[in-house]
Amino acid sequence: MAKQKLYAGTKLRELRRKVDLTQREFSERLEVSLPYLNQMENNNRPVSASVIIALADVFGFDVTELVTGDNARLVSDMREVAADPIFGDDAPHLADLRMTANNAPGLARAFLQLHRAYRETHERLASLDEALGRADSRLQSSPWEEVRDFFHYCDNYIDAVDRAAERFAGKAIGTMQSHVTAELQAHGITLRRGAEAALRSYDPATKTLTLSAHLPEPTATFQMLIQLALLTQNDLLDATLDFARFHSPAARDIAKLGLANYYAGAALMPYVPLLESAHLFRHDLEQLAGKFGASVEQVAHRLSTLQRTGNKGVPFFFVRVDQAGTITKRHSATSLQFARFGGACPLWNVHRAFETPGQFLRQMAETPDGKRYFCLARDVTKTGGAWGAPVRRYAIGLGCEMRHARSLVYADGLNTGANAHFEPIGISCRICERRNCHQRSVPPLERNLKVDPDLRGVLPYQVS
């Protein structure tokens, strides 16, 4: 098999600017000529092995970052946007999208932001009758989408917050629940459990934190850690938010709560202990949940954030979907990216998890680009704690590329060498390249369709 050449001009430029060197100075430190460095930075030449070694030896650069980062996400996101019918026959080709992501990532993000603004404008116009008469009907970006993209392009790993939570956890004597309870009390906060509908409620005037009496203990501990983060890590959270430069106060508020949630997960499952335990238990979610006093969903989500430079865990994707197939949480440290708009591929095992409550489902899957993944799925039920209270049901999916599957206990016994055992999955129907998918819901927008009135197959059309 031919080895794939590595083009990483954007990463080289970022590193050079980070260490504040000119191209000439940088080329001298790497022991390459100035023209050669210029060609590498502009992706006219691949990064050579000698340069990779020099990056590690001279600058201590984690060379694995040369093949990770935003490019796969940007290409996936732009490809989905380019499939919008508004572009018609003028939609950019995949090669152009890849070139843009590699050479001009800032332009790629601007393109995504512009399309998002267009979609929001279009949706508001479509509901104009409803919007008229509302005081808040002005056009603005969706804060939720903005925050989701912030975490998405940070690899869902926030180093400063993660390390602060790790330091807090390192001071614990006994369980995390007793540790956080003592810390709240040390700040003069009274903790009580009540029958209120809210999961967590804090009264600054009386310094009283009320948690729902119906919360499972892992969730109660998690909520206490969130409140502690908001009270004791305010400066750190604000500094991180200043760096993000959100466009609206609402987005900043949502992101601050998201960072507090991140802190809670990192404190409940500190980075190094979790990474070591994950290797020891071979990523057995239930054993990890028992060890750290967390839920299976919390563990799965946290595993997908173990992307600390120089000490990375298995690159996982994590997703949560509701019963309608809507993605409510998503993150991918792999090349597999999720649809930004619409639901996930119906052939993915995460949708079947609702049919087998309490069981883990395993799947070996292959995407249209030929990459293979091991996928794990399970349903998650969150009860209201009382008769008649609403029950929330989700399905979570956790997975990695097949080359990492041996690190998961769930992959034991699978015949990974049989091509017939890999199920075809995609990102979303409208950008999926498969021609004969029996679960296709809409035609692919980048393909021509042929309709034969005298021939009816699984689909009412043929994809050319």
N, C-alpha and C positions, 0 to 999 in steps of 0.2 A: 504494500500500500504506500503510495506517495505521501511524503510528509508535507503537512500544510505549512506554508510560509506565514510568518508572523509579521503583520503590519500593525504598528502601535505608535504612529506618529503623534497622536493627541496625548498619549500618556508620556511620551518623551518630552514634549513641550511643557506639559504640566510639571514634570519633575524639574526640568531646567529652570523654570520660573520660580518654583518653590525654593530651590537652593540659590536663587538670585545670581545666575551665571549667564554670560553672553553665549551665543552659539560657538564662538571661537574658544572661549574658556571651557565650555562643556565638552567640545570635541577633543581638546587637549587632555582633559581628565579621563575621557573614554579611550584615548589613544586611537582616534580615527580622524580622517581628514574633514575639514570644514564642509566641502561639497557633499561628502558622503553623509554626514550628519543632517545636512539640509534636506537631502533626498529621503532619508529615513523619517524625518519630522513631517514631510509632506506626503508620506506613504507612497513614494515612488520606488522605494526599495524596502525589502523586509529588514527587520532588526536581526543583526547577525548574532551568532553564538558568543563571539568575543565581547560584543556590547552588552549582552545579557549578563555575562559573568562580571564585567566591569561595573554594571549598575548595582549588582549585589555586593561586590567587594569594596568599591570606592564610596558608594552612597548608602549602603545598607538597604537598598530598595528591595521590597518583596516582589520578585519577578513574576509571581503568580498573578499579580494585578495587571500585568501586560495583556493577559488573555481574559480578564474579567472586567466588570464595570458596567458602563452605561450602554455600550454599543449594541449588544443584543436586545436590550430593552428598547432603545431608540428605534432600531430597525423594525422590531415587532410592532411598536406603537405607530410608527409612520406608515407601515404597510397597511395596518388596519384603517388608518385615517385616509390613506390614498385610495382605498376601496370605496369610499363614499361616492355615490352616484353623481355628486356635484362636479367631479373631475371628468366624468365621461371618458372619452377615448384619450384624454390628455394626461391620464394618471401616470406619475413617474414610475419607471421600471424598478424592479427590485435592486438591480445593480446600482442605479442612481441613488436609491435610498441608503444602501450600504456605504457608498462613497461619501454621502453627506454625513452619516453618523460617524464615520471614521475621521473625516477631514474637517468637518464643521459642526461639531455637536451643539454649539450654541445656536446655530441657525436651525438645526433639527428641533430643538426644544421650543424655539420661537414659532416654528411651523405648527407644532402640536398645540401650543397655547392659542395661536390664531384660530385653528380649527375648533378648539374647545369653545372659544368665544363665539364663533359662528353657530355652533350647535346650540349653545345656550340662547343666543338671539333667536334662532329659528324656533326653538321650543317655546319661548315666551310669545312670539308672534302667533304660534299655533293656538295658544291659550289666551289670546288677547281679551276675549270677552270676560274671562274669569279675572284677568289681571286688572281690568279697568275698575277704578273705584278703590283700589287698594293703595294705601299710602306707601308701601314698600315695594312697588312694582318696578322700580328703577332697574336697569340692566347692570349686573355685576357678575363677576366670576363666581363659580360654585366653590365656597370655602372647603367643602368636604373633598372635592376633587383635587384642590390645590394641596391640601394636607396629605392626601393619599399619595400624590406624586412626590411630595417631599420625602416621605419615608421610603417610597419605591426607589428613588434614585440615590438614597443614602445606603442602599443595600440593607435597609432595616436594621442597621447597626449604628448606634450613636455612642462613640467611644467615651466621651467625658461623662455622660450619664451612666453608662454601663460600669465604668470604673468607680464612680461615686457610690453606686448601689453595692458593688462588690466590697468596698471598704466598710460600708455599714454592716453588711452581712458578716464580715470577718470579725466583728466585735461581739457577735451573738454568743450567748452562753445558754444552752438549752435550745428549745424550739424557736423557730422564727416568730411564731405567734406570741410567745411569751416575751421575746426580745422587742418586737414592735409595740406590744402593749406597754411594756416598761418605758419605752422611749416616748410614747404619747403621754403617759402619765408624768414623765419628767418635764414635759412642756406644759403641764397644768391642764391637760385635756382629760375630761371625764368620758369614759367609754360605757355605752349602754346598748342593750339589744331591745328592739321594740317591734311592734306589729305593723309599723308603717309600710306603705306600699313601696317607698323608695328603698333601694338597696343600701344606700349610704347617704347620710344627711349630717352636715356639720353646721353648728350654730356658733359663729365667731363671738357673739356677745357673751354667751355662757361657757364657751369653749367646751361644748358637748358634741361628741361624735356618736351618732346613732346608727347602728347597723340593723338590717332586717333580721328578725329572729329566724327566718326561714332559710337563711343563707347556709350552704355547706361550709365547713370549716376552711377548706382551701380558698373559697371565694371570699369569706369574711377576712381572712388574713391578707388576701390580695387587696381588698378595699381599704383596709387599715394602712397598708403600705402606700397606696395612692394618696390618701389624705396626708400621710407623713411627708411624702415627696412635695406636695403642694405647700406644706407649711415650712419645711426645713430646707428645701432645695430650690427656693424661688429664684435666687440670683443665678444659679446654674441653668435653670430652665429658661429664664429670660435671655441669658447670654446666647444660648443655642437658638432661641427664636429670633434674636436680632440678626444672627448670621443667615437665617433662612429668608428674611425679607418678604414676609407674606403681604399680599395685596389688600387685605381687609382685616379689621379687628376680629371678625368672626372666625376667619381662618387661623389667626394667631391663638384665639381662645381654644379652638378645637385641637390645635397642635400642642398646646400646653398640656391639655388633659391627656393627649396621646403620649407625650413625654413622661408624664406622671405614671401612666400605665406601663410604659417601658421600664421606668425605674422600679416599679413594683415587681415586674417579672424578673428583672435582673437581680433584685435583692432576694427574692424568694428562691431563685435558682442562679447563684453566682457563677460567673463565667467559667473559671478554671475548675471548681468542683463539679460543675455540670458536665463540662467537656470530658473530664476524667471518668465520671460515672457513666457517661454515654458510651465511652469505649469499653468500660468494664461490663456493662449490661447489654452491650451491642444494641443500643438504642431501643431497648424494651420500654415502651412508653408507660406501661403500668408499673413496672419496677421503679422507674425514675419518678413517677408521680408519688409513689409511696415513700421514697427516700426523701423527697424535698417537700412533701406535704402540699402538693399541687394537684390540679386536675389534669386529665389527659390532654385536653385542648391547650391548657397553659404550657405544658411540656412541649407539645408539638410546635406551637408558635415560637417558643423560646429556642428550640433547636434550630429553627430557620434563621436565627439572628447571630449564630456563632461564627462571625466573619471578622474576628479581630486580626489585624495585620500581624503576621508572624506566628499566629497560633490559631489557625482556622479549623473549624470542625467540618464535618461532611456538608457540602453545599446542598441544602434542601430547598424544595419549594413547599410552601404551605398555603392552603386555601380553605375557606369556609363558605359553604353555599347554603341557602335556605331551600325550602321545599319547592319553590318555584324555579329553582336553578339559578337564582341571582347570586352573584359573588359578593359576599359581605366583608370578607377579609381576603387579602391576597398578598403574597410575597414570593419572590423567586430569586435564589442565589445561583440558580442553574440557567442554562440557555433556554429552558422552557418558560415562555411568558404567557400570561393570561390575557384574555380579551378585555379591553378597557370598556367596551360597550356591549351589552347583551350578555347572554349566558355562556357557560362553558360547553365544551364538546359533550354531546349526550352519550358518547361511547365511553366516557371516562367513568371509572368505577365509583367515583365519589357520589354519583347520582344513585347508584344501586344500594348505597349504605342505608338508605331509609327502609329498604325492604328486609334488612337483616339486623334489627336492633341489637346493640350490645356486642356485635361481632366485628372483627377486623377483616376487611376484604383486601386481597392481594391482586395485583395486576401487573403484568409486564406489557408495556405499551411502546409503540413506535410512532413518532410524529412524521409528517410528510417529508421532512428534511433528512430522514433516515436515522435520527438519533433515538436511542432507546432508554427507557426509564423504568424504574421500579416504583409503583404507586401503592400507597396504603390508604385505606379509607375506613371511616367509622362514623356512625351517627352520634350526635350529642343531644341529650334532652335536658332542658332546664325547666324544672317545674315551678309553679307559682307558690307552692308550699301550703296550699289550702284547697278544699273542695270548690270547684267552680273557677279557680284562678287559671289564667291562661298558661298554656304550656308552649314553650318555644322549642322548636326542633331544628337542628342544623346537621350538616354532615361536614366533617373535616377531612382534608386530604393532605398527606405528607409523602414526599417522594424525592428521589435522587436519580442521577444517571446510573445506568446498570453497572458501570465500573466500580461504583461505591456500594453496590447491593450486598456484597459479602460482609459489610460492616453492620448489617441489620439482621437481627435474629429472625425477622419475619420472612426473609428471603430463603431461609434454609429449606432444602428439599425441592426447590424449583428447578426445572430443566431450562437453564438460561441459554443453552446452546441450540435449542430447537426454534427455528424461525416461525413455525406455525403457532407457537405459544404466545407470540407478541401480537397484541390487539392494536389495530390502527386507530389513533386518536388525532385530533387536530386542535387548533386554537379556537376558532369559531367558524361557523358554516360559510359566512360570506367571504372569508379569505382563505379557506381550506382548498388545497389543490387536488384533493382526491376526486376522481371522476365518478366512481361507482359506489359511493357511500349510501347504505340503505337507510341511514338516519338523517340524511341531509334535510334541513328544514327550509333553507332558501338557496337559490342558485349562487354560485361563486361570481362575484362581480368582475373578476379579472378574466373570465372565460366567455367564449361565445357559446350560445345555446342553439341546439337543433331540436325542433319540435316536429315529430312525425305523427299525424293524426291516425295513421294505421298501425302504430306500434306503441304499446304501453308496457314499460318495464316497471321496476320498483319506483322510479321517478317518472313524472310526466314529460320529461325532456332528457336530452343527451348533452353532456358537457364535452365540448371539443377543446 
